[in-house]
Every structure is written in structure tokens, then in C-alpha cells.
Amino acid sequence: MSRKIAIQGELGSYSHEACRIARPGMEVLPCRTFEDILEAVRSGEAEQAMLPVENSTYGRVADSHRLLPHSGLHIVDEAFVRVHINLLAVPGAELEDIREAHSHLVLLPQCASFLREHGIRGRVSPDNARAARDVAEAGDIHSAALASELAGEIYGLDVLARHIEDNGDNTTRFLIMAKDIDYTRRGAHNMITSFVFQVRNIPAALYKAMGGFATNGINMTKLESYMVDGSFTATQFYADIEGHPDDANVQLAMDELSYFTTNVEILGVYPADNGRF
């Protein structure tokens, strides 16, 4: 199988940067959509996929979470990547020359203070790396891109201002997906188990389903709900817990969970990334 890792977006994106950090030995395969990166793994074109799932400033990446339960893939690792946003322009441009900055819709509000201070108008681009490429190709000293320094390296742009994001702790969590789940690994800090489930249609089902984790001393780090097939009465939950399915207390909690739920499916068992701490 190819030693490739698929990303959504173009070279120079923050997903590409995450690959450099977490999978430095793999070749990056750019894909157009999140569906495309998952299909690349299913088809064998890529061995793994790098999927952004949440940002400390912006919140949940909705498309990613929607696809996880039905992807047919498993989470094998996580990576927390510090997102530094930089103002990139063609060589010869100065900060005072810039009239507009192009980037993804999510990134523009994260630099609102800087843009306002310098009288720069934000312009929406499909992808921050695409914005960098477009600015490089246009050659206009009045246009800039908001992107990673990696994008500047790839497309030959100068960094006019570094780390201009409003939030000094801006971080994105990525999940690394692959075909096969691996129960044999044990992390240096802890293991994370991710799973989805639906609660039975009985009173206080969710409260009862969660009780086993509390009584068995298991820390649940994430619990999110989703509508199922557009229905307002059927709800699916995604959860992350600290622990391994082979741990005695996790087994007890999952057994109790099964009494009050349907369709419990483990999505991944993987070491906790240092970025969590």
C-alpha cells in the first residue's frame, strides 16, 4: 500500500502542516473534499487520512464529525497543532501596501483585530493554501493571504506579519484515520477510546447510560450529539473517554452503556497526544 496520507485542501494548508508534525515520513496527497480523503484511504490510494475535527477558537468542524461514524475507517492517532496565522504577500510588497487579505471563511474572523488595525479588507477563499497560491499567481502587491508559513515557503511569498491571530492559544485537533483498528498499543500518558451510540427511547436513558463512566472513575473528555437522518427524535452521540477497552473499569462502563443504548460502535483506540496536556 502507498505510504501516502490524504488531506483536504492544497499543499501548504494547516492539514499539510499537521502531517509534517505527526507523519513526517509520509507523502501528502491533496484532495478536494473530506469525502475524497476518506475514499482515498478506502480505495488504497492513501494509507491514512488527516482530518481536522475541532478548533479551540472556531469550534467543531461539522463536515468531519458528520462523516466519522459512516466512514468505514478507524481513528489510529490524534494530533494537536498550534495554528499560527501569517500575512503573506508577493516579494517586494510592504505591510502598508496591503489592501485586502484572502483566506478561508473560518480564518478571517480569527484575525479581525489585526485586519481592522491595518485597514485591510478580508476576502473569502475556498482554502487558506489556495489563497496563498492565488496571491502568488496574481502578483499584486496590494493583495495578501492569511495562511501558514509553510504555504509561504511553497508558493514563494514573503511573511509581512507573523502570528496575527487574535487568540494566542489557537489550536486545531486532527484525527488520523486508517482502515484497521489496533488494540495492542498503549500510550505513554493514556489511551483514548472514541465511540458512537444511540440511546434507547426510555426516560433518562442518556443519564443512565453515562452513569457507568462516573461510577467506574472514567474521564469522558467529549460528548456531542447529532441528529440521525434529519430526525428530531433520533439522536446519535459521539464520545471520547480516557482509557482502553481492555481496561476492567472501561469494560464495566461499556457493559452498562449497552443496557441503555443501541448501535454502540468503537471508532478508534489510540494514544493521547501530548497536546492534550
Backbone torsions as a table, in degrees:
resi	resn	phi	psi	omega
1	MET	NA	147.4	-177.7
2	SER	-64.7	140.7	175.7
3	ARG	-88.0	63.7	-180.0
4	LYS	-120.7	151.2	174.0
5	ILE	-125.4	127.7	-174.5
6	ALA	-89.1	140.9	176.4
7	ILE	-130.5	156.1	171.9
8	GLN	-90.6	130.2	-179.1
9	GLY	106.1	-170.8	-174.3
10	GLU	-101.8	169.4	175.8
11	LEU	-59.5	136.7	-176.5
12	GLY	100.2	-4.7	178.5
13	SER	-73.7	171.6	177.6
14	TYR	-69.7	-27.2	173.1
15	SER	-64.7	-38.8	175.9
16	HIS	-63.3	-41.9	178.7
17	GLU	-62.7	-39.3	177.6
18	ALA	-62.2	-37.6	177.9
19	CYS	-64.7	-39.8	178.3
20	ARG	-61.2	-34.3	-178.0
21	ILE	-80.9	-48.8	-171.1
22	ALA	-95.1	-24.3	-178.6
23	ARG	-137.8	60.4	-173.5
24	PRO	-64.2	-21.7	-177.6
25	GLY	-91.0	2.1	-176.2
26	MET	-104.6	147.6	176.2
27	GLU	-79.8	135.5	-177.3
28	VAL	-87.9	131.8	178.1
29	LEU	-111.9	103.4	178.9
30	PRO	-70.0	139.4	178.6
31	CYS	-132.8	158.2	-174.2
32	ARG	-76.0	-43.1	-175.1
33	THR	-128.4	169.2	174.9
34	PHE	-64.2	-38.5	177.0
35	GLU	-59.2	-38.0	-178.3
36	ASP	-65.8	-37.7	-178.4
37	ILE	-70.3	-35.3	177.5
38	LEU	-69.3	-39.5	178.0
39	GLU	-66.1	-32.9	178.5
40	ALA	-61.4	-36.4	178.1
41	VAL	-75.2	-44.3	180.0
42	ARG	-59.1	-37.7	-177.2
43	SER	-81.3	-13.8	-178.0
44	GLY	91.0	2.0	177.3
45	GLU	-66.9	-31.2	176.1
46	ALA	-130.2	153.7	179.3
47	GLU	-85.2	-34.7	-178.1
48	GLN	-140.4	167.5	176.7
49	ALA	-130.2	141.0	176.9
50	MET	-105.2	114.7	-171.1
51	LEU	-122.2	116.3	175.2
52	PRO	-73.6	134.1	-177.0
53	VAL	-120.5	-24.9	178.2
54	GLU	-162.2	150.9	179.3
55	ASN	-126.2	140.3	-175.3
56	SER	-65.6	-22.1	178.1
57	THR	-96.8	-47.3	-172.8
58	TYR	-85.8	-30.9	-178.4
59	GLY	101.7	-151.6	-174.0
60	ARG	-70.7	138.7	171.9
61	VAL	-87.9	100.6	-167.3
62	ALA	-60.6	-43.8	-176.7
63	ASP	-60.4	-39.6	-178.5
64	SER	-63.4	-48.7	-177.5
65	HIS	-64.8	-35.3	179.5
66	ARG	-62.8	-33.9	-175.1
67	LEU	-86.3	-24.0	-172.9
68	LEU	-54.3	-51.4	-173.4
69	PRO	-64.6	-24.3	-174.1
70	HIS	-113.1	14.3	-174.6
71	SER	-76.6	-23.4	-173.9
72	GLY	76.8	5.2	-179.7
73	LEU	-112.3	172.8	-178.7
74	HIS	-129.1	150.8	176.9
75	ILE	-79.9	124.7	-179.8
76	VAL	-113.2	-13.8	178.3
77	ASP	-164.0	163.9	171.4
78	GLU	-128.9	156.6	178.4
79	ALA	-143.4	129.5	175.5
80	PHE	-102.8	119.1	-174.1
81	VAL	-118.5	123.8	175.7
82	ARG	-68.9	122.2	-176.6
83	VAL	-94.6	106.2	174.2
84	HIS	-101.5	124.9	-179.0
85	ILE	-101.8	132.9	-176.1
86	ASN	-126.8	150.4	175.5
87	LEU	-92.6	115.6	-174.8
88	LEU	-113.4	138.1	179.7
89	ALA	-145.5	168.8	-178.9
90	VAL	-68.5	150.8	179.0
91	PRO	-54.4	135.7	-179.1
92	GLY	100.5	-19.5	178.8
93	ALA	-77.1	146.7	175.2
94	GLU	-114.3	161.3	-177.7
95	LEU	-56.0	-40.3	-178.1
96	GLU	-69.7	-13.2	177.8
97	ASP	-78.8	-22.7	-169.1
98	ILE	-76.0	127.3	179.2
99	ARG	-109.0	-28.5	-179.4
100	GLU	-145.4	149.5	-179.7
101	ALA	-126.4	130.8	-176.4
102	HIS	-104.4	138.6	175.3
103	SER	-171.5	177.1	177.3
104	HIS	-64.4	151.0	-179.1
105	LEU	-53.9	-33.8	-177.9
106	VAL	-71.4	-34.3	-174.7
107	LEU	-78.4	-33.0	-174.1
108	LEU	-56.6	-47.8	179.7
109	PRO	-65.7	-22.7	-178.2
110	GLN	-73.9	-11.7	178.0
111	CYS	-119.7	21.8	-172.4
112	ALA	-57.2	-41.7	-177.4
113	SER	-64.3	-45.0	179.9
114	PHE	-63.5	-45.7	-178.2
115	LEU	-63.1	-41.9	179.8
116	ARG	-65.8	-42.3	-179.1
117	GLU	-60.7	-35.5	-176.3
118	HIS	-103.3	9.7	176.5
119	GLY	63.2	36.0	-178.4
120	ILE	-102.7	130.4	178.3
121	ARG	-85.8	136.9	176.9
122	GLY	-84.6	140.2	178.7
123	ARG	-129.5	130.9	-174.7
124	VAL	-79.4	133.1	176.1
125	SER	-125.1	154.8	-178.9
126	PRO	-62.4	-24.5	-174.0
127	ASP	-160.5	145.6	-177.4
128	ASN	-67.1	-36.4	177.1
129	ALA	-69.5	-36.6	175.9
130	ARG	-62.4	-38.6	177.8
131	ALA	-60.5	-43.2	178.9
132	ALA	-62.8	-42.9	179.1
133	ARG	-63.5	-42.8	-179.3
134	ASP	-65.0	-40.2	178.5
135	VAL	-63.5	-41.8	179.3
136	ALA	-62.8	-42.4	-177.9
137	GLU	-70.8	-34.2	-178.8
138	ALA	-72.6	-35.3	177.8
139	GLY	69.3	22.6	-177.7
140	ASP	-91.8	122.1	-177.9
141	ILE	-71.2	-10.2	-179.8
142	HIS	-92.6	-5.4	-179.0
143	SER	-112.9	144.3	178.9
144	ALA	-137.3	170.5	176.1
145	ALA	-123.5	147.5	172.0
146	LEU	-102.1	111.0	-173.1
147	ALA	-161.9	-173.5	179.9
148	SER	-80.7	160.0	173.7
149	GLU	-63.3	-29.5	176.3
150	LEU	-59.4	-41.3	177.9
151	ALA	-63.0	-38.4	177.6
152	GLY	-62.6	-41.7	177.6
153	GLU	-61.5	-45.2	-174.6
154	ILE	-68.5	-40.1	-173.8
155	TYR	-103.1	9.4	173.7
156	GLY	70.0	37.4	-179.9
157	LEU	-105.0	152.5	176.3
158	ASP	-90.2	149.3	175.4
159	VAL	-90.6	111.7	179.2
160	LEU	-87.1	-27.9	178.0
161	ALA	-153.8	132.8	-177.7
162	ARG	-102.9	146.9	169.8
163	HIS	52.4	59.8	-174.1
164	ILE	-96.4	7.0	179.9
165	GLU	-65.2	145.2	-179.0
166	ASP	-67.3	-37.1	-176.3
167	ASN	-94.7	116.4	-176.6
168	GLY	-71.2	-9.3	179.6
169	ASP	-113.5	23.4	-175.4
170	ASN	-60.0	114.1	-174.6
171	THR	-138.1	141.9	176.1
172	THR	-115.0	136.2	174.6
173	ARG	-96.4	129.1	177.2
174	PHE	-113.6	147.1	171.3
175	LEU	-111.5	136.8	177.4
176	ILE	-101.7	121.5	-173.1
177	MET	-107.8	145.8	176.8
178	ALA	-148.8	173.3	-176.8
179	LYS	-70.5	-39.5	-169.5
180	ASP	-109.9	142.1	175.2
181	ILE	-89.8	148.6	-176.9
182	ASP	-129.0	112.4	-178.6
183	TYR	-92.7	0.0	-171.8
184	THR	-86.7	-20.6	-173.8
185	ARG	-78.3	152.5	174.0
186	ARG	-135.0	126.5	-175.8
187	GLY	-79.6	158.4	179.2
188	ALA	-65.8	-34.7	-179.0
189	HIS	-97.8	-57.9	-177.3
190	ASN	-168.1	169.4	173.3
191	MET	-107.6	149.3	174.7
192	ILE	-112.4	133.3	173.3
193	THR	-115.4	125.5	179.3
194	SER	-111.0	137.6	-179.2
195	PHE	-153.8	162.2	175.1
196	VAL	-121.8	153.8	178.2
197	PHE	-159.1	161.9	171.6
198	GLN	-120.1	138.8	179.4
199	VAL	-83.6	149.0	175.9
200	ARG	-70.6	156.3	-177.1
201	ASN	-83.8	68.3	177.5
202	ILE	-135.1	155.2	-178.0
203	PRO	-59.2	137.6	175.5
204	ALA	59.4	28.4	-176.9
205	ALA	-61.2	-43.8	-178.0
206	LEU	-65.8	-43.4	179.0
207	TYR	-58.3	-44.8	-179.1
208	LYS	-68.8	-38.0	-179.3
209	ALA	-64.5	-34.7	-178.6
210	MET	-81.2	-16.6	-175.3
211	GLY	-60.1	-34.4	-177.6
212	GLY	-65.8	-29.5	178.4
213	PHE	-72.5	-38.5	178.3
214	ALA	-67.3	-47.1	-176.0
215	THR	-69.9	-21.8	179.2
216	ASN	-100.7	11.6	173.1
217	GLY	67.7	35.3	-178.3
218	ILE	-104.9	129.1	179.8
219	ASN	-84.1	119.1	174.7
220	MET	-95.1	112.7	-174.2
221	THR	-89.4	-14.8	179.6
222	LYS	-154.1	137.6	172.5
223	LEU	-145.9	116.1	-178.4
224	GLU	-132.2	147.7	-177.6
225	SER	-111.0	152.6	179.1
226	TYR	-141.6	144.0	171.7
227	MET	-72.0	147.4	178.9
228	VAL	-104.8	119.3	178.3
229	ASP	53.7	35.9	176.4
230	GLY	74.1	10.3	-178.0
231	SER	-88.2	140.5	177.6
232	PHE	-85.1	-7.8	-177.4
233	THR	-106.6	-18.9	179.1
234	ALA	-104.9	124.2	-176.1
235	THR	-126.6	134.1	174.6
236	GLN	-109.5	143.8	-179.0
237	PHE	-117.7	142.9	172.9
238	TYR	-111.9	135.2	-178.0
239	ALA	-138.4	145.8	168.4
240	ASP	-117.9	133.6	174.6
241	ILE	-128.2	155.4	173.4
242	GLU	-87.2	118.8	-179.3
243	GLY	142.8	172.2	-176.9
244	HIS	-118.9	143.0	-179.3
245	PRO	-56.9	-22.6	178.2
246	ASP	-82.0	-12.0	178.0
247	ASP	-67.2	138.6	-175.8
248	ALA	-59.0	-42.9	-177.9
249	ASN	-69.4	-32.5	177.0
250	VAL	-68.8	-39.7	178.0
251	GLN	-60.7	-43.0	179.1
252	LEU	-63.0	-43.6	-179.1
253	ALA	-66.1	-40.6	-179.6
254	MET	-69.3	-34.5	176.0
255	ASP	-62.6	-43.9	178.9
256	GLU	-66.4	-38.1	177.1
257	LEU	-57.2	-39.9	-175.1
258	SER	-65.0	-24.6	-179.9
259	TYR	-67.6	-28.1	-172.5
260	PHE	-114.8	7.8	-174.9
261	THR	-134.7	169.5	171.6
262	THR	-130.4	158.0	173.0
263	ASN	57.7	44.5	174.3
264	VAL	-72.4	126.6	-178.9
265	GLU	-137.1	122.9	176.8
266	ILE	-79.1	124.2	-178.9
267	LEU	-91.8	-25.5	-178.6
268	GLY	-175.6	152.4	173.6
269	VAL	-133.4	116.1	-168.5
270	TYR	-153.8	156.0	-179.4
271	PRO	-66.6	142.3	174.5
272	ALA	-66.7	131.1	178.6
273	ASP	-74.6	147.8	178.8
274	ASN	-56.7	-28.0	-178.9
275	GLY	-61.9	-19.5	177.0
276	ARG	-65.9	-27.9	-171.8
277	PHE	-107.8	NA	NA
